[in-house]
């Protein structure tokens, strides 16, 4: 039995025991995923949940940066927390020319800027990363080969052009993503992309994915091997807590003062129902295909878009619990309990967006879950494409004959609004506790 099949079996056994979704059950199982000792280039491959955190974990392990308490490589949860942990941000757009509305919610610290996220996180671990950029395809290949001589590196790509993901071509240009490149073998490369086992990709496809988003400039990041600095776990943990709190309270982008803090959740809740604003859901996501995109976007972003389920909150709770045990600090473990509950609340909200009592929406949720399982466990490209084909069929049905009346749509939005407001209250309370911890130490 391969490592991949073994992990999939363990995940399914946990699902049967706990009733969790595949994504939630897998998050627990991959914490103990075995390494691959047969190939030095793959020694540090890890299945994962959060793309940038998993990639950083690989580079830290390869560079010999270990947990000072265990003297073993850091867990994904610890890397995630020290890198800043959770963030927040809500984006809703309507494209008049295309008559298309989209919804996105992010849950990772600095979810909107992988360069800053990875650079600041690496420096927190006492490392100065090497970043390479170029506008030329030939130079991009040379830079990749040069960096790989010293070990794995992180590459910025458009995930739509990674064949193993089998994503809809219409998303091309918007699939901002990072992967870990382990090695080049002939005309192929071996990469890590959260999956249970490494993925083989042609150099041509890798080059296409690196070049598609021009402003990413074929970007690569590596951590050079150097004498390990002495790290204090308490200092690392509190640096991560402080960064996360600052990110959710003071950090943002000019012109968007509320997009990256909890105020974005309040605004979203207000717009979900009963609002007369131009950006209300009644205006941007009316009954039919637009509401379909809003609801499916909610579910996909909260549960499957590189979050590990629950908008990253459960993984953050695991970090707090692990850190609390290692440092003997009950405050961290208490906050862990709060964020674990909030994470469950986010997952429940995702389910409420695609409820069981509306067959069309239930089928969409099952398609999302099915694709997540196929992707992480190494399912075939044909099977993944079949999932997206089914989603296209469901979208066509939603456009021609949406299964809810106008009144039922209003009731659903009202119910979602109540759930979002409850989550906002819980998030505000937890953030206050996080701030007190970060400040008081």
C-alpha angles and dihedrals in degrees: 000000000000123000088249095055091044092055092046090052092050091049092052091048090054091047090055092049099044106023090233124149118259091256094052094044092047092052089063096043099049091058085079098036112143122243123238107248097176097080121041091210090058098039092110101042111136130184108229153172109221112052101213095038092049091048091049090048090057093050093047092049092048090050091052096249102150138176104271091217099051099022086222130109113286117264118244089251092055093047089048094051097044089048088061103280117219133015135170140221138152126205127180122176136180119201105202097192093053093033089228131138125196135189129202134175123185126202107179127092108267090000089166097057121043094177093060092039095054096037095050092043093051091049089050087059089052096258131123107213124217114231123194125191134171141162093219125087095213093049089048091059092047092050090051094050092047094052093046090060087074098039143283122341137191119249128197111227145162102250091208088071095053102101095208090062093057092201125171111279090224089073092062112132095027103066098103106183147141130222135181116245112208104178148330118242114183109304094344137072131210115225141179115230106163090279124133090250132024118273127232114220132174116252087236093058092043090051091049092051091048093049100043098084101054098196090060088067096209086294122197131181129195137172110222117224110254138153105297116251119228107259127198112213094211091053091048093049094048093046088055093047092050093048092049094049093047090048092056096043112031111013126090147113125286110264094022104074097162104032095091104042137061091275085076089064092051091050091048092050092050091050096048094078139004097013125132093197121125088241096049117128089242087062102033099034106031123168112299132031094350093056088045090058092046095051096042089046090055093052097043095047096046098044110023116016096098095299106111086232130297095054092289092298097115092053089049088051089053090053092051092048094047092046092045092054093045094048097036090236115145091190090069092048091049091053088047089060090052094051093044088057091047090050090054088050092054091050090050090051090052089053092047089056090060102030128192093236092066105064095199092054093041090055090052091054091050090050090054091049092046093051091049090055094046092048099049097039097047102258120176123276089236092056092049092049089050089058092054090046089055090049089052089053091049091049090052089053090048089053096048101035116007108201096227128070121231089261092049091049089053090049091051093050090047091052092048089049091055091050093048091050091051090050091048091055091050092046092050092051093047092046089053089054090046090052092050090051094047092049100039103039 
